[in-house]
């Protein structure tokens, strides 16, 4: 019985550390920048990315969740024709908002 609990616990930890969001080809070309980098750029809009920050009773790594939120925002920016994103603030409970900009030609 203890072996089953151990295997279950390891499986939960493994799932909590997985990356679920993959960058698109276009999304991987979008840059995460600071607000001062986009002063001369055209703002295209905003997006709010959301991912699971908890799986059952396990809270996922803050770094992994933030990484996935940024990837989602980059993918969305690419869909909108943007090439840069600026975070509006830190991630909170699996959610993060970004401004989307077009800085290049």
Biopython code that builds the backbone (N, CA, C, O; Angstrom):
import numpy as np
from Bio.PDB.StructureBuilder import StructureBuilder

atoms = [
    (1, "UNK", "N", (0.813, -1.196, 0.000)),
    (1, "UNK", "CA", (0.000, 0.000, 0.000)),
    (1, "UNK", "C", (0.861, 1.266, 0.000)),
    (1, "UNK", "O", (0.526, 2.244, -0.668)),
    (2, "UNK", "N", (1.964, 1.250, 0.744)),
    (2, "UNK", "CA", (2.854, 2.401, 0.782)),
    (2, "UNK", "C", (3.496, 2.647, -0.575)),
    (2, "UNK", "O", (3.736, 3.799, -0.938)),
    (3, "UNK", "N", (3.777, 1.597, -1.329)),
    (3, "UNK", "CA", (4.355, 1.742, -2.655)),
    (3, "UNK", "C", (3.390, 2.481, -3.581)),
    (3, "UNK", "O", (3.816, 3.334, -4.361)),
    (4, "UNK", "N", (2.121, 2.171, -3.506)),
    (4, "UNK", "CA", (1.116, 2.840, -4.337)),
    (4, "UNK", "C", (1.053, 4.326, -3.993)),
    (4, "UNK", "O", (0.983, 5.163, -4.893)),
    (5, "UNK", "N", (1.076, 4.658, -2.732)),
    (5, "UNK", "CA", (1.072, 6.059, -2.319)),
    (5, "UNK", "C", (2.328, 6.776, -2.816)),
    (5, "UNK", "O", (2.255, 7.908, -3.294)),
    (6, "UNK", "N", (3.457, 6.123, -2.703)),
    (6, "UNK", "CA", (4.713, 6.705, -3.167)),
    (6, "UNK", "C", (4.668, 6.979, -4.671)),
    (6, "UNK", "O", (5.042, 8.066, -5.112)),
    (7, "UNK", "N", (4.222, 6.015, -5.452)),
    (7, "UNK", "CA", (4.127, 6.180, -6.907)),
    (7, "UNK", "C", (3.148, 7.301, -7.250)),
    (7, "UNK", "O", (3.424, 8.113, -8.133)),
    (8, "UNK", "N", (2.019, 7.351, -6.567)),
    (8, "UNK", "CA", (1.031, 8.403, -6.790)),
    (8, "UNK", "C", (1.642, 9.778, -6.498)),
    (8, "UNK", "O", (1.460, 10.712, -7.279)),
    (9, "UNK", "N", (2.358, 9.907, -5.387)),
    (9, "UNK", "CA", (2.988, 11.160, -5.006)),
    (9, "UNK", "C", (4.015, 11.594, -6.048)),
    (9, "UNK", "O", (4.053, 12.764, -6.429)),
    (10, "UNK", "N", (4.836, 10.674, -6.505)),
    (10, "UNK", "CA", (5.838, 10.981, -7.538)),
    (10, "UNK", "C", (5.152, 11.413, -8.829)),
    (10, "UNK", "O", (5.620, 12.345, -9.484)),
    (11, "UNK", "N", (4.072, 10.772, -9.207)),
    (11, "UNK", "CA", (3.340, 11.140, -10.422)),
    (11, "UNK", "C", (2.777, 12.557, -10.313)),
    (11, "UNK", "O", (2.831, 13.317, -11.280)),
    (12, "UNK", "N", (2.245, 12.916, -9.161)),
    (12, "UNK", "CA", (1.718, 14.270, -8.951)),
    (12, "UNK", "C", (2.835, 15.295, -9.056)),
    (12, "UNK", "O", (2.664, 16.330, -9.701)),
    (13, "UNK", "N", (3.968, 15.025, -8.435)),
    (13, "UNK", "CA", (5.102, 15.945, -8.524)),
    (13, "UNK", "C", (5.590, 16.090, -9.955)),
    (13, "UNK", "O", (5.922, 17.191, -10.394)),
    (14, "UNK", "N", (5.634, 14.994, -10.674)),
    (14, "UNK", "CA", (6.076, 15.025, -12.069)),
    (14, "UNK", "C", (5.117, 15.865, -12.905)),
    (14, "UNK", "O", (5.561, 16.683, -13.711)),
    (15, "UNK", "N", (3.820, 15.678, -12.730)),
    (15, "UNK", "CA", (2.838, 16.466, -13.467)),
    (15, "UNK", "C", (2.943, 17.946, -13.127)),
    (15, "UNK", "O", (2.781, 18.795, -14.005)),
    (16, "UNK", "N", (3.203, 18.257, -11.899)),
    (16, "UNK", "CA", (3.299, 19.655, -11.471)),
    (16, "UNK", "C", (4.490, 20.364, -12.106)),
    (16, "UNK", "O", (4.475, 21.587, -12.249)),
    (17, "UNK", "N", (5.507, 19.623, -12.482)),
    (17, "UNK", "CA", (6.693, 20.239, -13.062)),
    (17, "UNK", "C", (6.671, 20.272, -14.587)),
    (17, "UNK", "O", (7.576, 20.839, -15.200)),
    (18, "UNK", "N", (5.676, 19.686, -15.199)),
    (18, "UNK", "CA", (5.603, 19.621, -16.660)),
    (18, "UNK", "C", (5.304, 20.984, -17.277)),
    (18, "UNK", "O", (4.619, 21.816, -16.681)),
    (19, "UNK", "N", (5.826, 21.191, -18.471)),
    (19, "UNK", "CA", (5.482, 22.356, -19.269)),
    (19, "UNK", "C", (4.368, 21.948, -20.213)),
    (19, "UNK", "O", (4.519, 21.009, -20.994)),
    (20, "UNK", "N", (3.261, 22.648, -20.142)),
    (20, "UNK", "CA", (2.095, 22.303, -20.937)),
    (20, "UNK", "C", (1.948, 23.193, -22.161)),
    (20, "UNK", "O", (1.201, 22.852, -23.077)),
    (21, "UNK", "N", (2.638, 24.318, -22.198)),
    (21, "UNK", "CA", (2.471, 25.300, -23.262)),
    (21, "UNK", "C", (3.716, 25.304, -24.142)),
    (21, "UNK", "O", (4.836, 25.442, -23.650)),
    (22, "UNK", "N", (3.510, 25.154, -25.427)),
    (22, "UNK", "CA", (4.622, 25.160, -26.376)),
    (22, "UNK", "C", (4.577, 26.437, -27.207)),
    (22, "UNK", "O", (3.496, 26.868, -27.607)),
    (23, "UNK", "N", (5.729, 27.049, -27.473)),
    (23, "UNK", "CA", (5.737, 28.247, -28.317)),
    (23, "UNK", "C", (5.503, 27.886, -29.778)),
    (23, "UNK", "O", (5.957, 26.848, -30.260)),
    (24, "UNK", "N", (4.786, 28.761, -30.469)),
    (24, "UNK", "CA", (4.660, 28.612, -31.916)),
    (24, "UNK", "C", (5.942, 29.148, -32.547)),
    (24, "UNK", "O", (6.741, 29.806, -31.881)),
    (25, "UNK", "N", (6.128, 28.867, -33.812)),
    (25, "UNK", "CA", (7.311, 29.386, -34.515)),
    (25, "UNK", "C", (7.312, 30.915, -34.457)),
    (25, "UNK", "O", (8.331, 31.538, -34.159)),
    (26, "UNK", "N", (6.163, 31.500, -34.746)),
    (26, "UNK", "CA", (6.044, 32.957, -34.738)),
    (26, "UNK", "C", (6.180, 33.517, -33.322)),
    (26, "UNK", "O", (6.819, 34.549, -33.113)),
    (27, "UNK", "N", (5.573, 32.827, -32.348)),
    (27, "UNK", "CA", (5.625, 33.265, -30.966)),
    (27, "UNK", "C", (7.033, 33.277, -30.403)),
    (27, "UNK", "O", (7.357, 34.105, -29.553)),
    (28, "UNK", "N", (7.871, 32.365, -30.871)),
    (28, "UNK", "CA", (9.242, 32.312, -30.361)),
    (28, "UNK", "C", (10.070, 33.514, -30.821)),
    (28, "UNK", "O", (11.158, 33.749, -30.296)),
    (29, "UNK", "N", (9.570, 34.271, -31.788)),
    (29, "UNK", "CA", (10.275, 35.456, -32.279)),
    (29, "UNK", "C", (9.850, 36.731, -31.547)),
    (29, "UNK", "O", (10.470, 37.779, -31.727)),
    (30, "UNK", "N", (8.805, 36.655, -30.728)),
    (30, "UNK", "CA", (8.321, 37.808, -29.968)),
    (30, "UNK", "C", (9.204, 37.996, -28.740)),
    (30, "UNK", "O", (9.602, 37.023, -28.098)),
    (31, "UNK", "N", (9.507, 39.246, -28.419)),
    (31, "UNK", "CA", (10.385, 39.560, -27.295)),
    (31, "UNK", "C", (9.589, 40.058, -26.089)),
    (31, "UNK", "O", (8.628, 40.813, -26.235)),
    (32, "UNK", "N", (9.998, 39.631, -24.912)),
    (32, "UNK", "CA", (9.495, 40.188, -23.664)),
    (32, "UNK", "C", (10.439, 41.316, -23.295)),
    (32, "UNK", "O", (11.626, 41.086, -23.063)),
    (33, "UNK", "N", (9.911, 42.552, -23.238)),
    (33, "UNK", "CA", (10.753, 43.726, -22.987)),
    (33, "UNK", "C", (10.173, 44.561, -21.858)),
    (33, "UNK", "O", (9.060, 44.311, -21.394)),
    (34, "UNK", "N", (10.923, 45.539, -21.426)),
    (34, "UNK", "CA", (10.482, 46.502, -20.414)),
    (34, "UNK", "C", (9.737, 47.644, -21.107)),
    (34, "UNK", "O", (9.894, 47.852, -22.310)),
    (35, "UNK", "N", (8.941, 48.368, -20.358)),
    (35, "UNK", "CA", (8.096, 49.429, -20.915)),
    (35, "UNK", "C", (8.902, 50.505, -21.645)),
    (35, "UNK", "O", (8.443, 51.024, -22.663)),
    (36, "UNK", "N", (10.083, 50.850, -21.152)),
    (36, "UNK", "CA", (10.866, 51.901, -21.807)),
    (36, "UNK", "C", (11.354, 51.487, -23.194)),
    (36, "UNK", "O", (11.735, 52.343, -23.992)),
    (37, "UNK", "N", (11.346, 50.180, -23.492)),
    (37, "UNK", "CA", (11.785, 49.707, -24.807)),
    (37, "UNK", "C", (10.728, 49.900, -25.887)),
    (37, "UNK", "O", (11.040, 49.778, -27.071)),
    (38, "UNK", "N", (9.496, 50.197, -25.515)),
    (38, "UNK", "CA", (8.407, 50.279, -26.497)),
    (38, "UNK", "C", (7.825, 51.680, -26.602)),
    (38, "UNK", "O", (6.713, 51.849, -27.103)),
    (39, "UNK", "N", (8.560, 52.690, -26.135)),
    (39, "UNK", "CA", (8.052, 54.059, -26.154)),
    (39, "UNK", "C", (7.720, 54.553, -27.554)),
    (39, "UNK", "O", (6.808, 55.365, -27.710)),
    (40, "UNK", "N", (8.428, 54.090, -28.573)),
    (40, "UNK", "CA", (8.176, 54.538, -29.943)),
    (40, "UNK", "C", (7.422, 53.494, -30.765)),
    (40, "UNK", "O", (7.302, 53.629, -31.983)),
    (41, "UNK", "N", (6.921, 52.466, -30.110)),
    (41, "UNK", "CA", (6.230, 51.374, -30.805)),
    (41, "UNK", "C", (4.718, 51.598, -30.820)),
    (41, "UNK", "O", (4.188, 52.407, -30.057)),
    (42, "UNK", "N", (4.047, 50.879, -31.688)),
    (42, "UNK", "CA", (2.587, 50.948, -31.778)),
    (42, "UNK", "C", (1.970, 49.872, -30.885)),
    (42, "UNK", "O", (2.273, 48.687, -31.024)),
    (43, "UNK", "N", (1.105, 50.298, -29.973)),
    (43, "UNK", "CA", (0.418, 49.336, -29.105)),
    (43, "UNK", "C", (-0.736, 48.714, -29.879)),
    (43, "UNK", "O", (-1.586, 49.416, -30.428)),
    (44, "UNK", "N", (-0.751, 47.377, -29.911)),
    (44, "UNK", "CA", (-1.790, 46.653, -30.641)),
    (44, "UNK", "C", (-2.933, 46.205, -29.745)),
    (44, "UNK", "O", (-4.038, 45.954, -30.226)),
    (45, "UNK", "N", (-2.677, 46.105, -28.454)),
    (45, "UNK", "CA", (-3.717, 45.657, -27.536)),
    (45, "UNK", "C", (-3.116, 45.023, -26.300)),
    (45, "UNK", "O", (-1.936, 45.198, -25.996)),
    (46, "UNK", "N", (-3.954, 44.284, -25.595)),
    (46, "UNK", "CA", (-3.512, 43.588, -24.396)),
    (46, "UNK", "C", (-4.025, 42.147, -24.432)),
    (46, "UNK", "O", (-4.946, 41.813, -25.178)),
    (47, "UNK", "N", (-3.414, 41.326, -23.623)),
    (47, "UNK", "CA", (-3.873, 39.943, -23.475)),
    (47, "UNK", "C", (-3.636, 39.512, -22.034)),
    (47, "UNK", "O", (-2.705, 39.973, -21.373)),
    (48, "UNK", "N", (-4.481, 38.638, -21.575)),
    (48, "UNK", "CA", (-4.300, 38.034, -20.258)),
    (48, "UNK", "C", (-4.146, 36.537, -20.451)),
    (48, "UNK", "O", (-5.043, 35.867, -20.963)),
    (49, "UNK", "N", (-3.008, 36.025, -20.039)),
    (49, "UNK", "CA", (-2.720, 34.593, -20.154)),
    (49, "UNK", "C", (-3.065, 33.921, -18.829)),
    (49, "UNK", "O", (-2.869, 34.490, -17.756)),
    (50, "UNK", "N", (-3.584, 32.698, -18.928)),
    (50, "UNK", "CA", (-3.963, 31.947, -17.740)),
    (50, "UNK", "C", (-3.566, 30.486, -17.900)),
    (50, "UNK", "O", (-3.796, 29.883, -18.948)),
    (51, "UNK", "N", (-2.969, 29.922, -16.857)),
    (51, "UNK", "CA", (-2.621, 28.498, -16.823)),
    (51, "UNK", "C", (-2.952, 27.954, -15.440)),
    (51, "UNK", "O", (-3.221, 28.714, -14.510)),
    (52, "UNK", "N", (-2.930, 26.638, -15.318)),
    (52, "UNK", "CA", (-3.145, 25.995, -14.013)),
    (52, "UNK", "C", (-1.924, 26.253, -13.135)),
    (52, "UNK", "O", (-0.797, 25.941, -13.519)),
    (53, "UNK", "N", (-2.154, 26.818, -11.964)),
    (53, "UNK", "CA", (-1.035, 27.030, -11.033)),
    (53, "UNK", "C", (-1.056, 25.996, -9.914)),
    (53, "UNK", "O", (-0.126, 25.917, -9.111)),
    (54, "UNK", "N", (-2.117, 25.210, -9.869)),
    (54, "UNK", "CA", (-2.211, 24.118, -8.902)),
    (54, "UNK", "C", (-2.755, 22.881, -9.610)),
    (54, "UNK", "O", (-3.626, 22.966, -10.476)),
    (55, "UNK", "N", (-2.218, 21.742, -9.218)),
    (55, "UNK", "CA", (-2.741, 20.462, -9.703)),
    (55, "UNK", "C", (-3.096, 19.677, -8.458)),
    (55, "UNK", "O", (-2.230, 19.160, -7.753)),
    (56, "UNK", "N", (-4.400, 19.601, -8.206)),
    (56, "UNK", "CA", (-4.838, 18.968, -6.962)),
    (56, "UNK", "C", (-4.346, 19.780, -5.774)),
    (56, "UNK", "O", (-4.623, 20.975, -5.668)),
    (57, "UNK", "N", (-3.626, 19.131, -4.895)),
    (57, "UNK", "CA", (-3.106, 19.812, -3.711)),
    (57, "UNK", "C", (-1.685, 20.350, -3.921)),
    (57, "UNK", "O", (-1.121, 20.980, -3.026)),
    (58, "UNK", "N", (-1.120, 20.105, -5.078)),
    (58, "UNK", "CA", (0.250, 20.517, -5.377)),
    (58, "UNK", "C", (0.246, 21.869, -6.088)),
    (58, "UNK", "O", (-0.444, 22.042, -7.092)),
    (59, "UNK", "N", (1.011, 22.818, -5.571)),
    (59, "UNK", "CA", (1.181, 24.115, -6.219)),
    (59, "UNK", "C", (2.388, 24.022, -7.146)),
    (59, "UNK", "O", (3.473, 23.610, -6.735)),
    (60, "UNK", "N", (2.182, 24.415, -8.409)),
    (60, "UNK", "CA", (3.264, 24.348, -9.396)),
    (60, "UNK", "C", (4.316, 25.414, -9.129)),
    (60, "UNK", "O", (4.048, 26.420, -8.473)),
    (61, "UNK", "N", (5.499, 25.182, -9.640)),
    (61, "UNK", "CA", (6.613, 26.118, -9.521)),
    (61, "UNK", "C", (6.230, 27.476, -10.106)),
    (61, "UNK", "O", (5.717, 27.552, -11.222)),
    (62, "UNK", "N", (6.479, 28.541, -9.354)),
    (62, "UNK", "CA", (6.178, 29.894, -9.818)),
    (62, "UNK", "C", (6.934, 30.214, -11.103)),
    (62, "UNK", "O", (6.395, 30.875, -11.991)),
    (63, "UNK", "N", (8.167, 29.754, -11.206)),
    (63, "UNK", "CA", (8.974, 30.003, -12.402)),
    (63, "UNK", "C", (8.370, 29.314, -13.621)),
    (63, "UNK", "O", (8.308, 29.902, -14.701)),
    (64, "UNK", "N", (7.927, 28.074, -13.455)),
    (64, "UNK", "CA", (7.347, 27.313, -14.565)),
    (64, "UNK", "C", (6.029, 27.955, -15.013)),
    (64, "UNK", "O", (5.773, 28.084, -16.210)),
    (65, "UNK", "N", (5.203, 28.353, -14.053)),
    (65, "UNK", "CA", (3.929, 29.000, -14.379)),
    (65, "UNK", "C", (4.190, 30.304, -15.131)),
    (65, "UNK", "O", (3.553, 30.564, -16.152)),
    (66, "UNK", "N", (5.108, 31.117, -14.644)),
    (66, "UNK", "CA", (5.426, 32.390, -15.308)),
    (66, "UNK", "C", (5.961, 32.149, -16.714)),
    (66, "UNK", "O", (5.596, 32.860, -17.650)),
    (67, "UNK", "N", (6.814, 31.161, -16.864)),
    (67, "UNK", "CA", (7.358, 30.814, -18.183)),
    (67, "UNK", "C", (6.233, 30.475, -19.163)),
    (67, "UNK", "O", (6.254, 30.917, -20.311)),
    (68, "UNK", "N", (5.258, 29.697, -18.713)),
    (68, "UNK", "CA", (4.144, 29.319, -19.573)),
    (68, "UNK", "C", (3.259, 30.516, -19.903)),
    (68, "UNK", "O", (2.769, 30.631, -21.027)),
    (69, "UNK", "N", (3.049, 31.406, -18.937)),
    (69, "UNK", "CA", (2.246, 32.607, -19.182)),
    (69, "UNK", "C", (2.908, 33.494, -20.234)),
    (69, "UNK", "O", (2.233, 34.033, -21.112)),
    (70, "UNK", "N", (4.216, 33.640, -20.144)),
    (70, "UNK", "CA", (4.954, 34.432, -21.132)),
    (70, "UNK", "C", (4.856, 33.786, -22.507)),
    (70, "UNK", "O", (4.673, 34.481, -23.506)),
    (71, "UNK", "N", (4.975, 32.477, -22.565)),
    (71, "UNK", "CA", (4.864, 31.768, -23.847)),
    (71, "UNK", "C", (3.490, 31.978, -24.471)),
    (71, "UNK", "O", (3.385, 32.241, -25.669)),
    (72, "UNK", "N", (2.436, 31.863, -23.666)),
    (72, "UNK", "CA", (1.080, 32.105, -24.177)),
    (72, "UNK", "C", (0.940, 33.530, -24.707)),
    (72, "UNK", "O", (0.357, 33.747, -25.769)),
    (73, "UNK", "N", (1.476, 34.500, -23.963)),
    (73, "UNK", "CA", (1.389, 35.896, -24.386)),
    (73, "UNK", "C", (2.166, 36.131, -25.683)),
    (73, "UNK", "O", (1.705, 36.868, -26.555)),
    (74, "UNK", "N", (3.323, 35.520, -25.812)),
    (74, "UNK", "CA", (4.099, 35.649, -27.048)),
    (74, "UNK", "C", (3.343, 35.055, -28.229)),
    (74, "UNK", "O", (3.320, 35.643, -29.310)),
    (75, "UNK", "N", (2.727, 33.900, -28.031)),
    (75, "UNK", "CA", (1.944, 33.274, -29.103)),
    (75, "UNK", "C", (0.791, 34.180, -29.521)),
    (75, "UNK", "O", (0.529, 34.340, -30.713)),
    (76, "UNK", "N", (0.102, 34.773, -28.549)),
    (76, "UNK", "CA", (-1.020, 35.670, -28.844)),
    (76, "UNK", "C", (-0.539, 36.918, -29.556)),
    (76, "UNK", "O", (-1.177, 37.379, -30.503)),
    (77, "UNK", "N", (0.588, 37.475, -29.107)),
    (77, "UNK", "CA", (1.151, 38.665, -29.753)),
    (77, "UNK", "C", (1.472, 38.381, -31.217)),
    (77, "UNK", "O", (1.207, 39.213, -32.084)),
    (78, "UNK", "N", (2.035, 37.225, -31.492)),
    (78, "UNK", "CA", (2.351, 36.859, -32.866)),
    (78, "UNK", "C", (1.082, 36.766, -33.712)),
    (78, "UNK", "O", (1.065, 37.204, -34.862)),
    (79, "UNK", "N", (0.026, 36.197, -33.143)),
    (79, "UNK", "CA", (-1.261, 36.118, -33.856)),
    (79, "UNK", "C", (-1.789, 37.508, -34.202)),
    (79, "UNK", "O", (-2.417, 37.695, -35.244)),
    (80, "UNK", "N", (-1.533, 38.483, -33.327)),
    (80, "UNK", "CA", (-2.019, 39.852, -33.525)),
    (80, "UNK", "C", (-1.069, 40.697, -34.368)),
    (80, "UNK", "O", (-1.360, 41.863, -34.636)),
    (81, "UNK", "N", (0.059, 40.130, -34.788)),
    (81, "UNK", "CA", (1.029, 40.872, -35.586)),
    (81, "UNK", "C", (2.043, 41.635, -34.756)),
    (81, "UNK", "O", (2.769, 42.477, -35.284)),
    (82, "UNK", "N", (2.101, 41.353, -33.469)),
    (82, "UNK", "CA", (3.050, 42.039, -32.595)),
    (82, "UNK", "C", (4.401, 41.369, -32.576)),
    (82, "UNK", "O", (4.542, 40.209, -32.964)),
    (83, "UNK", "N", (5.396, 42.111, -32.119)),
    (83, "UNK", "CA", (6.742, 41.554, -32.015)),
    (83, "UNK", "C", (7.346, 41.746, -30.619)),
    (83, "UNK", "O", (8.461, 41.298, -30.353)),
    (84, "UNK", "N", (6.595, 42.418, -29.723)),
    (84, "UNK", "CA", (7.081, 42.668, -28.370)),
    (84, "UNK", "C", (5.914, 42.637, -27.385)),
    (84, "UNK", "O", (4.793, 43.025, -27.714)),
    (85, "UNK", "N", (6.203, 42.164, -26.169)),
    (85, "UNK", "CA", (5.211, 42.200, -25.097)),
    (85, "UNK", "C", (5.837, 42.815, -23.857)),
    (85, "UNK", "O", (7.042, 42.705, -23.630)),
    (86, "UNK", "N", (4.992, 43.469, -23.052)),
    (86, "UNK", "CA", (5.419, 44.058, -21.790)),
    (86, "UNK", "C", (4.469, 43.551, -20.714)),
    (86, "UNK", "O", (3.253, 43.707, -20.829)),
    (87, "UNK", "N", (5.019, 42.949, -19.675)),
    (87, "UNK", "CA", (4.192, 42.467, -18.572)),
    (87, "UNK", "C", (3.628, 43.654, -17.807)),
    (87, "UNK", "O", (4.343, 44.612, -17.513)),
    (88, "UNK", "N", (2.325, 43.583, -17.482)),
    (88, "UNK", "CA", (1.687, 44.653, -16.709)),
    (88, "UNK", "C", (1.941, 44.494, -15.218)),
    (88, "UNK", "O", (1.700, 45.420, -14.444)),
    (89, "UNK", "N", (2.419, 43.340, -14.816)),
    (89, "UNK", "CA", (2.702, 43.069, -13.410)),
    (89, "UNK", "C", (3.097, 41.619, -13.261)),
    (89, "UNK", "O", (3.182, 40.894, -14.252)),
    (90, "UNK", "N", (3.338, 41.185, -12.042)),
    (90, "UNK", "CA", (3.736, 39.789, -11.824)),
    (90, "UNK", "C", (2.559, 38.828, -11.971)),
    (90, "UNK", "O", (1.398, 39.238, -11.954)),
    (91, "UNK", "N", (2.873, 37.562, -12.114)),
    (91, "UNK", "CA", (1.847, 36.518, -12.185)),
    (91, "UNK", "C", (1.153, 36.396, -10.837)),
    (91, "UNK", "O", (1.769, 36.547, -9.782)),
    (92, "UNK", "N", (-0.138, 36.121, -10.899)),
    (92, "UNK", "CA", (-0.918, 35.934, -9.682)),
    (92, "UNK", "C", (-1.922, 34.821, -9.910)),
    (92, "UNK", "O", (-2.804, 34.933, -10.761)),
    (93, "UNK", "N", (-1.786, 33.746, -9.148)),
    (93, "UNK", "CA", (-2.695, 32.603, -9.207)),
    (93, "UNK", "C", (-2.897, 32.092, -10.643)),
    (93, "UNK", "O", (-4.019, 31.788, -11.049)),
    (94, "UNK", "N", (-1.810, 32.005, -11.395)),
    (94, "UNK", "CA", (-1.852, 31.441, -12.734)),
    (94, "UNK", "C", (-2.335, 32.386, -13.806)),
    (94, "UNK", "O", (-2.734, 31.936, -14.880)),
    (95, "UNK", "N", (-2.312, 33.681, -13.554)),
    (95, "UNK", "CA", (-2.778, 34.667, -14.522)),
    (95, "UNK", "C", (-1.799, 35.830, -14.589)),
    (95, "UNK", "O", (-1.195, 36.206, -13.585)),
    (96, "UNK", "N", (-1.648, 36.397, -15.786)),
    (96, "UNK", "CA", (-0.719, 37.511, -15.984)),
    (96, "UNK", "C", (-1.154, 38.279, -17.226)),
    (96, "UNK", "O", (-1.500, 37.674, -18.240)),
    (97, "UNK", "N", (-1.138, 39.616, -17.152)),
    (97, "UNK", "CA", (-1.552, 40.449, -18.280)),
    (97, "UNK", "C", (-0.341, 41.090, -18.945)),
    (97, "UNK", "O", (0.670, 41.388, -18.308)),
    (98, "UNK", "N", (-0.485, 41.289, -20.252)),
    (98, "UNK", "CA", (0.601, 41.835, -21.065)),
    (98, "UNK", "C", (0.045, 42.840, -22.066)),
    (98, "UNK", "O", (-1.071, 42.685, -22.561)),
    (99, "UNK", "N", (0.838, 43.879, -22.361)),
    (99, "UNK", "CA", (0.557, 44.778, -23.476)),
    (99, "UNK", "C", (1.319, 44.239, -24.687)),
    (99, "UNK", "O", (2.437, 43.740, -24.562)),
    (100, "UNK", "N", (0.701, 44.350, -25.846)),
    (100, "UNK", "CA", (1.295, 43.835, -27.085)),
    (100, "UNK", "C", (1.643, 45.014, -27.991)),
    (100, "UNK", "O", (0.831, 45.914, -28.201)),
    (101, "UNK", "N", (2.871, 44.992, -28.527)),
    (101, "UNK", "CA", (3.356, 46.086, -29.358)),
    (101, "UNK", "C", (3.924, 45.575, -30.676)),
    (101, "UNK", "O", (4.349, 44.427, -30.798)),
    (102, "UNK", "N", (3.915, 46.471, -31.652)),
    (102, "UNK", "CA", (4.597, 46.261, -32.929)),
    (102, "UNK", "C", (5.682, 47.320, -32.995)),
    (102, "UNK", "O", (5.389, 48.510, -33.114)),
    (103, "UNK", "N", (6.938, 46.887, -32.918)),
    (103, "UNK", "CA", (8.058, 47.827, -32.918)),
    (103, "UNK", "C", (8.815, 47.831, -34.241)),
    (103, "UNK", "O", (9.379, 48.853, -34.629)),
    (104, "UNK", "N", (8.830, 46.706, -34.930)),
    (104, "UNK", "CA", (9.535, 46.619, -36.203)),
    (104, "UNK", "C", (8.649, 47.088, -37.337)),
    (104, "UNK", "O", (7.502, 47.486, -37.137)),
    (105, "UNK", "N", (9.209, 47.030, -38.529)),
    (105, "UNK", "CA", (8.451, 47.481, -39.717)),
    (105, "UNK", "C", (7.350, 46.550, -40.102)),
    (105, "UNK", "O", (6.638, 46.804, -41.074)),
]
sb = StructureBuilder()
sb.init_structure("model")
sb.init_model(0)
sb.init_chain("A")
sb.init_seg("    ")
for serial, (resi, resn, name, xyz) in enumerate(atoms, 1):
    if name == "N":
        sb.init_residue(resn, " ", resi, " ")
    sb.init_atom(name, np.array(xyz, "f"), 0.0, 1.0, " ", f" {name:<3s}", serial, name[0])
structure = sb.get_structure()
